[in-house]
Amino acid sequence: MESKLQAKCMKLAKVNKVLARKVNAEARKGFPDLLLIFPITGKTVYVEMKRPNGKGKLSKLQELELDRIRKQGASAYQCASYDKFAEIIRTHLITYYTSI
């Protein structure tokens, strides 16, 4: 279930001191589910969560919104597994730690 995966991923973010917020953008259909803000750098990452069984796929609106976000220079991902979410966290934390 997507909500259980999302909760587990948000716990991982918290353990790594990444501010994670569930976004309810009623007025903006297609907006990603999660907003991540990384420590010190303030790097902002958007994540669209999908069901872990592989049945969830991006709608056209979600594809367009992720594309718009990327064109503005922010990072945006589709995520359907805990491992993928951990990879996103790791990638952006490595950038932080190697810049110190």
DSSP file (Angstrom, degrees, kcal/mol; ACC not computed):
  #  RESIDUE AA STRUCTURE BP1 BP2  ACC     N-H-->O    O-->H-N    N-H-->O    O-->H-N    TCO  KAPPA ALPHA  PHI   PSI    X-CA   Y-CA   Z-CA
    1    1 A M     >        0   0    0      0, 0.0     4,-1.9     0, 0.0     3,-0.3   0.000 360.0 360.0 360.0 137.1    0.0    0.0    0.0
    2    2 A E  H  >  +     0   0    0      1,-0.2     4,-2.7     2,-0.2     5,-0.2   0.858 360.0  55.2 -60.1 -39.8    1.3    3.4   -1.0
    3    3 A S  H  > S+     0   0    0      2,-0.2     4,-2.2     1,-0.2    -1,-0.2   0.870 107.8  48.9 -66.2 -36.6    0.5    5.1    2.4
    4    4 A K  H  > S+     0   0    0     -3,-0.3     4,-2.2     2,-0.2    -1,-0.2   0.916 112.7  47.9 -68.2 -42.3    2.5    2.5    4.3
    5    5 A L  H  X S+     0   0    0     -4,-1.9     4,-2.5     1,-0.2    -2,-0.2   0.930 111.4  51.3 -61.1 -45.2    5.5    2.9    2.0
    6    6 A Q  H  X S+     0   0    0     -4,-2.7     4,-2.4     1,-0.2    -2,-0.2   0.907 109.7  48.9 -59.6 -44.1    5.2    6.7    2.3
    7    7 A A  H  X S+     0   0    0     -4,-2.2     4,-1.7     2,-0.2    -1,-0.2   0.909 111.9  49.0 -62.7 -43.1    5.2    6.5    6.2
    8    8 A K  H  X S+     0   0    0     -4,-2.2     4,-1.7     1,-0.2    -2,-0.2   0.901 112.1  49.0 -63.7 -41.5    8.2    4.2    6.2
    9    9 A C  H  X S+     0   0    0     -4,-2.5     4,-2.2     1,-0.2    -2,-0.2   0.883 107.5  54.1 -67.0 -38.9   10.0    6.6    3.8
   10   10 A M  H  X S+     0   0    0     -4,-2.4     4,-2.2     1,-0.2    -1,-0.2   0.854 106.1  53.3 -65.6 -33.2    9.2    9.6    5.9
   11   11 A K  H  X S+     0   0    0     -4,-1.7     4,-2.4     2,-0.2    -1,-0.2   0.905 107.4  51.5 -65.1 -40.9   10.7    7.9    8.9
   12   12 A L  H  X S+     0   0    0     -4,-1.7     4,-1.5     1,-0.2    -2,-0.2   0.910 109.1  50.7 -62.3 -41.7   13.9    7.3    7.0
   13   13 A A  H  <>S+     0   0    0     -4,-2.2     5,-2.9     1,-0.2     3,-0.3   0.940 109.9  49.9 -60.0 -47.0   14.0   11.0    6.0
   14   14 A K  H ><5S+     0   0    0     -4,-2.2     3,-1.9     1,-0.2    -2,-0.2   0.906 106.8  54.0 -60.1 -44.0   13.6   12.0    9.7
   15   15 A V  H 3<5S+     0   0    0     -4,-2.4    -1,-0.2     1,-0.3    -2,-0.2   0.840 110.3  48.5 -58.6 -33.6   16.4    9.7   10.9
   16   16 A N  T 3<5S-     0   0    0     -4,-1.5    -1,-0.3    -3,-0.3    -2,-0.2   0.244 119.3-112.2 -92.7  12.7   18.7   11.4    8.3
   17   17 A K  T < 5 +     0   0    0     -3,-1.9     2,-0.5     1,-0.2    -3,-0.2   0.773  69.6 144.0  62.6  29.0   17.6   14.8    9.5
   18   18 A V      < -     0   0    0     -5,-2.9     2,-0.6    -6,-0.2    -1,-0.2  -0.880  53.2-127.0 -97.7 126.0   15.8   15.5    6.2
   19   19 A L  E     -A   37   0A   0     18,-2.3    18,-2.6    -2,-0.5     2,-0.5  -0.626  33.1-173.7 -73.9 118.8   12.7   17.6    6.6
   20   20 A A  E     -A   36   0A   0     -2,-0.6     2,-0.4    16,-0.2    16,-0.2  -0.964   5.8-178.7-120.7 130.2    9.9   15.6    4.9
   21   21 A R  E     -A   35   0A   0     14,-2.4    14,-2.5    -2,-0.5     2,-0.5  -0.990  26.9-130.3-131.7 136.1    6.4   16.9    4.4
   22   22 A K  E     -A   34   0A   0     -2,-0.4     2,-0.6    12,-0.2    12,-0.2  -0.706  30.1-144.5 -78.1 128.5    3.3   15.3    2.8
   23   23 A V        -     0   0    0     10,-3.5     2,-0.7    -2,-0.5    -1,-0.0  -0.862  16.8-170.3-103.6 125.0    1.9   17.9    0.4
   24   24 A N        +     0   0    0     -2,-0.6     2,-1.1     1,-0.0     3,-0.2  -0.828  12.5 173.0-110.8  90.1   -1.8   18.2   -0.1
   25   25 A A    >   +     0   0    0     -2,-0.7     3,-1.7     1,-0.2     6,-0.3  -0.578   6.4 164.8-100.7  70.7   -2.1   20.4   -3.1
   26   26 A E  T 3  S+     0   0    0     -2,-1.1    -1,-0.2     1,-0.3     3,-0.2   0.859  77.2  49.9 -53.6 -39.4   -5.8   20.3   -3.7
   27   27 A A  T 3  S+     0   0    0      1,-0.2     2,-0.5    -3,-0.2    -1,-0.3   0.588 108.9  56.2 -79.4  -9.2   -5.7   23.3   -6.0
   28   28 A R  S X  S-     0   0    0     -3,-1.7     3,-1.7     3,-0.0    -1,-0.2  -0.760  77.5-156.0-127.8  86.2   -2.8   21.9   -8.0
   29   29 A K  T 3  S+     0   0    0     -2,-0.5    -3,-0.1     1,-0.2    -2,-0.0  -0.309  79.1  26.8 -59.5 140.0   -3.6   18.5   -9.5
   30   30 A G  T 3  S+     0   0    0      1,-0.3    -1,-0.2    34,-0.0    36,-0.1   0.354  81.5 144.3  90.5  -5.8   -0.5   16.4  -10.3
   31   31 A F    <   -     0   0    0     -3,-1.7    -1,-0.3    -6,-0.3    -6,-0.2  -0.433  59.3 -95.1 -68.6 141.0    1.7   18.0   -7.6
   32   32 A P        -     0   0    0      0, 0.0    16,-0.3     0, 0.0    -7,-0.1  -0.088  25.2-127.0 -57.2 155.2    4.1   15.5   -6.0
   33   33 A D  S    S+     0   0    0     14,-0.5   -10,-3.5   -11,-0.1     2,-0.4   0.852  85.0  40.5 -72.1 -38.7    3.2   13.8   -2.7
   34   34 A L  E     -AB  22  47A   0     13,-2.7    13,-2.3   -12,-0.2     2,-0.5  -0.894  57.2-159.8-123.0 145.1    6.3   14.6   -0.7
   35   35 A L  E     -AB  21  46A   0    -14,-2.5   -14,-2.4    -2,-0.4     2,-0.4  -0.990  15.5-167.2-117.2 125.2    8.6   17.6   -0.3
   36   36 A L  E     -AB  20  45A   0      9,-3.3     9,-2.7    -2,-0.5     2,-0.5  -0.943   6.3-169.3-114.9 134.5   12.1   17.0    1.1
   37   37 A I  E     -AB  19  44A   0    -18,-2.6   -18,-2.3    -2,-0.4     7,-0.2  -0.983  18.1-141.1-124.7 121.1   14.4   19.7    2.4
   38   38 A F     >  -     0   0    0      5,-2.5     4,-1.8    -2,-0.5     5,-0.2  -0.502  26.9 -94.1 -86.9 148.3   18.0   18.6    3.1
   39   39 A P  T  4 S-     0   0    0      0, 0.0     2,-3.4     0, 0.0     4,-0.2  -0.183  94.2  -9.7 -62.4 149.2   20.0   19.8    6.0
   40   40 A I  T  4 S+     0   0    0      1,-0.2    -2,-0.0     2,-0.1     0, 0.0  -0.250 131.1  59.0  64.8 -56.0   22.4   22.8    5.7
   41   41 A T  T  4 S-     0   0    0     -2,-3.4    -1,-0.2     1,-0.1     3,-0.1   0.798  90.3-142.2 -73.5 -28.3   22.1   23.1    1.9
   42   42 A G     <  +     0   0    0     -4,-1.8    -2,-0.1     1,-0.2    -1,-0.1   0.597  34.8 173.2  73.3  10.0   18.4   23.6    1.8
   43   43 A K        -     0   0    0     -4,-0.2    -5,-2.5    -5,-0.2     2,-0.5  -0.280  21.6-144.4 -53.1 130.2   18.3   21.4   -1.3
   44   44 A T  E     -B   37   0A   0     -7,-0.2    31,-1.2    -3,-0.1     2,-0.4  -0.872  19.6-178.5-106.2 131.9   14.6   20.8   -2.2
   45   45 A V  E     -Bc  36  75A   0     -9,-2.7    -9,-3.3    -2,-0.5     2,-0.4  -0.993  12.8-152.7-131.7 136.2   13.5   17.5   -3.6
   46   46 A Y  E     -Bc  35  76A   0     29,-2.6    31,-2.4    -2,-0.4     2,-0.4  -0.895  11.4-167.2-109.7 137.8   10.0   16.5   -4.7
   47   47 A V  E     -Bc  34  77A   0    -13,-2.3   -13,-2.7    -2,-0.4     2,-0.7  -0.985  13.2-157.6-132.0 125.6    8.8   12.9   -4.7
   48   48 A E  E     - c   0  78A   0     29,-3.1    31,-2.7    -2,-0.4     2,-0.2  -0.901  23.5-147.1 -97.4 113.8    5.8   11.4   -6.3
   49   49 A M  E     - c   0  79A   0     -2,-0.7     2,-0.3    29,-0.2    31,-0.2  -0.583  16.9-174.1 -84.9 143.4    5.0    8.2   -4.5
   50   50 A K        -     0   0    0     29,-2.6     4,-0.0    -2,-0.2     8,-0.0  -0.923  38.7 -78.0-132.2 159.0    3.5    5.2   -6.3
   51   51 A R    > > -     0   0    0     -2,-0.3     3,-1.4     1,-0.1     5,-0.5  -0.281  37.5-132.7 -57.1 136.9    2.2    1.8   -5.1
   52   52 A P  T 3 5S+     0   0    0      0, 0.0    -1,-0.1     0, 0.0    28,-0.1   0.628  97.6  73.3 -70.1 -12.6    5.1   -0.6   -4.4
   53   53 A N  T 3 5S-     0   0    0      1,-0.1    -2,-0.1    28,-0.0    28,-0.1   0.437 110.9-112.7 -83.0   3.5    3.4   -3.4   -6.4
   54   54 A G  T < 5S+     0   0    0     -3,-1.4    -1,-0.1    26,-0.2    -3,-0.0   0.465  91.4 108.6  84.6   0.5    4.2   -1.7   -9.7
   55   55 A K  T   5 +     0   0    0      2,-0.0     2,-0.4    -4,-0.0    -1,-0.0   0.706  55.9  87.4 -84.3 -19.5    0.6   -1.0  -10.5
   56   56 A G      < +     0   0    0     -5,-0.5     2,-0.3    24,-0.1    -6,-0.1  -0.640  55.3 174.6 -82.4 133.6    0.8    2.7   -9.9
   57   57 A K        -     0   0    0     -2,-0.4     2,-0.1    -7,-0.0    -6,-0.1  -0.961  36.2 -91.0-135.9 158.0    1.9    4.9  -12.8
   58   58 A L        -     0   0    0     -2,-0.3     2,-0.1     1,-0.1    -8,-0.0  -0.370  35.3-134.0 -67.4 138.7    2.2    8.6  -13.4
   59   59 A S     >  -     0   0    0      1,-0.1     4,-2.5    -2,-0.1     5,-0.2  -0.429  30.5-104.4 -79.1 166.5   -0.7   10.4  -14.8
   60   60 A K  H  > S+     0   0    0      1,-0.2     4,-2.5     2,-0.2     5,-0.2   0.900 124.2  52.4 -59.1 -40.6   -0.1   12.9  -17.6
   61   61 A L  H  > S+     0   0    0      1,-0.2     4,-2.4     2,-0.2    -1,-0.2   0.901 109.0  49.3 -62.8 -40.7   -0.6   15.8  -15.1
   62   62 A Q  H  > S+     0   0    0      2,-0.2     4,-2.6     1,-0.2     5,-0.2   0.906 110.3  50.6 -65.6 -41.7    2.0   14.2  -12.8
   63   63 A E  H  X S+     0   0    0     -4,-2.5     4,-2.1     1,-0.2    -2,-0.2   0.935 112.4  47.2 -59.7 -46.5    4.5   13.8  -15.6
   64   64 A L  H  X S+     0   0    0     -4,-2.5     4,-2.5     1,-0.2    -2,-0.2   0.903 112.3  49.3 -62.1 -42.2    4.0   17.4  -16.6
   65   65 A E  H  X S+     0   0    0     -4,-2.4     4,-2.3     2,-0.2    -2,-0.2   0.917 110.9  48.5 -67.1 -43.3    4.4   18.7  -13.1
   66   66 A L  H  X S+     0   0    0     -4,-2.6     4,-2.2     1,-0.2    -1,-0.2   0.896 112.4  50.7 -61.9 -38.8    7.6   16.7  -12.4
   67   67 A D  H  X S+     0   0    0     -4,-2.1     4,-2.3    -5,-0.2    -2,-0.2   0.912 109.0  50.3 -63.8 -44.2    8.9   18.0  -15.7
   68   68 A R  H  X S+     0   0    0     -4,-2.5     4,-1.0     1,-0.2    -2,-0.2   0.911 110.5  50.1 -60.5 -43.0    8.1   21.6  -14.7
   69   69 A I  H ><>S+     0   0    0     -4,-2.3     5,-1.7     1,-0.2     3,-0.7   0.928 111.0  48.3 -62.5 -45.6    9.8   21.2  -11.4
   70   70 A R  H ><5S+     0   0    0     -4,-2.2     3,-1.8     1,-0.2    -1,-0.2   0.886 106.0  57.6 -63.1 -38.9   12.9   19.8  -13.0
   71   71 A K  H 3<5S+     0   0    0     -4,-2.3    -1,-0.2     1,-0.3    -2,-0.2   0.743 101.5  57.4 -65.1 -21.9   13.0   22.6  -15.6
   72   72 A Q  T <<5S-     0   0    0     -4,-1.0    -1,-0.3    -3,-0.7    -2,-0.2   0.469 125.5-102.9 -84.9  -3.0   13.1   25.1  -12.6
   73   73 A G  T < 5S+     0   0    0     -3,-1.8    -3,-0.2     1,-0.4     2,-0.2   0.444  82.3 122.4  98.0   0.8   16.3   23.4  -11.4
   74   74 A A      < -     0   0    0     -5,-1.7     2,-0.4   -31,-0.1    -1,-0.4  -0.543  64.9-110.1 -90.4 162.1   14.8   21.3   -8.5
   75   75 A S  E     -c   45   0A   0    -31,-1.2   -29,-2.6    -2,-0.2     2,-0.4  -0.759  36.3-179.8 -92.2 137.4   15.1   17.5   -8.3
   76   76 A A  E     +c   46   0A   0     -2,-0.4     2,-0.3   -31,-0.2   -29,-0.2  -0.998   1.9 179.8-141.9 135.6   11.9   15.5   -8.8
   77   77 A Y  E     -c   47   0A   0    -31,-2.4   -29,-3.1    -2,-0.4     2,-0.4  -0.909  27.9-135.6-134.4 156.4   11.5   11.7   -8.6
   78   78 A Q  E     -c   48   0A   0     -2,-0.3     2,-0.4   -31,-0.2   -29,-0.2  -0.940  32.1-171.0-104.2 136.8    8.9    9.0   -9.0
   79   79 A C  E     +c   49   0A   0    -31,-2.7   -29,-2.6    -2,-0.4     3,-0.1  -0.986  27.8 160.4-139.6 126.6    9.3    6.4   -6.2
   80   80 A A        +     0   0    0     -2,-0.4     2,-0.3   -31,-0.2   -26,-0.2   0.187  66.4  49.3-126.8  14.6    7.7    3.0   -5.7
   81   81 A S  S  > S-     0   0    0      1,-0.1     4,-2.0   -28,-0.1     5,-0.1  -0.997  73.2-124.4-152.6 155.5   10.0    1.4   -3.3
   82   82 A Y  H  > S+     0   0    0     -2,-0.3     4,-2.7     1,-0.2     5,-0.2   0.885 113.5  55.6 -63.1 -39.7   11.8    1.9    0.0
   83   83 A D  H  > S+     0   0    0      1,-0.2     4,-2.0     2,-0.2    -1,-0.2   0.898 106.8  49.2 -62.2 -40.8   15.1    1.2   -1.7
   84   84 A K  H  > S+     0   0    0      2,-0.2     4,-2.0     1,-0.2    -1,-0.2   0.915 111.7  49.2 -64.3 -42.2   14.5    3.9   -4.3
   85   85 A F  H  X S+     0   0    0     -4,-2.0     4,-2.4     1,-0.2    -2,-0.2   0.916 109.8  51.3 -63.6 -42.5   13.7    6.4   -1.6
   86   86 A A  H  X S+     0   0    0     -4,-2.7     4,-2.9     1,-0.2    -1,-0.2   0.878 108.2  53.0 -60.9 -37.6   16.8    5.5    0.3
   87   87 A E  H  X S+     0   0    0     -4,-2.0     4,-2.8     2,-0.2    -1,-0.2   0.899 107.8  50.5 -64.6 -40.9   18.8    6.0   -2.9
   88   88 A I  H  X S+     0   0    0     -4,-2.0     4,-1.9     2,-0.2     5,-0.2   0.943 113.4  45.3 -61.5 -47.9   17.3    9.5   -3.3
   89   89 A I  H  X S+     0   0    0     -4,-2.4     4,-2.3     1,-0.2     5,-0.2   0.948 114.5  48.2 -59.2 -50.5   18.2   10.4    0.3
   90   90 A R  H  X S+     0   0    0     -4,-2.9     4,-2.6     1,-0.2     5,-0.2   0.913 109.2  53.2 -58.8 -46.0   21.7    8.9    0.0
   91   91 A T  H  X S+     0   0    0     -4,-2.8     4,-1.4     1,-0.2    -1,-0.2   0.913 114.3  40.5 -57.7 -46.1   22.4   10.8   -3.3
   92   92 A H  H  X S+     0   0    0     -4,-1.9     4,-1.3     2,-0.2    -1,-0.2   0.796 114.4  51.7 -79.6 -27.4   21.5   14.2   -1.9
   93   93 A L  H  X S+     0   0    0     -4,-2.3     4,-2.9    -5,-0.2     5,-0.2   0.868 106.0  55.6 -73.0 -36.1   23.2   13.6    1.5
   94   94 A I  H  X S+     0   0    0     -4,-2.6     4,-2.5    -5,-0.2     5,-0.2   0.913 104.6  54.0 -60.8 -42.1   26.4   12.6   -0.3
   95   95 A T  H  X S+     0   0    0     -4,-1.4     4,-0.7    -5,-0.2    -1,-0.2   0.906 111.8  45.7 -57.5 -41.8   26.3   15.9   -2.1
   96   96 A Y  H >< S+     0   0    0     -4,-1.3     3,-0.8     1,-0.2     4,-0.4   0.951 114.4  45.5 -66.3 -50.3   26.1   17.7    1.2
   97   97 A Y  H >< S+     0   0    0     -4,-2.9     3,-0.7     1,-0.2    -2,-0.2   0.811 111.0  52.3 -69.2 -29.8   28.8   15.7    3.0
   98   98 A T  H 3< S+     0   0    0     -4,-2.5    -1,-0.2    -5,-0.2    -2,-0.2   0.657 103.9  58.9 -79.7 -13.6   31.3   15.9    0.1
   99   99 A S  T <<        0   0    0     -3,-0.8    -1,-0.2    -4,-0.7    -2,-0.2   0.545 360.0 360.0 -89.7  -6.2   30.9   19.6    0.0
  100  100 A I    <         0   0    0     -3,-0.7    -1,-0.2    -4,-0.4    -2,-0.1   0.482 360.0 360.0 -78.5 360.0   32.1   20.1    3.6
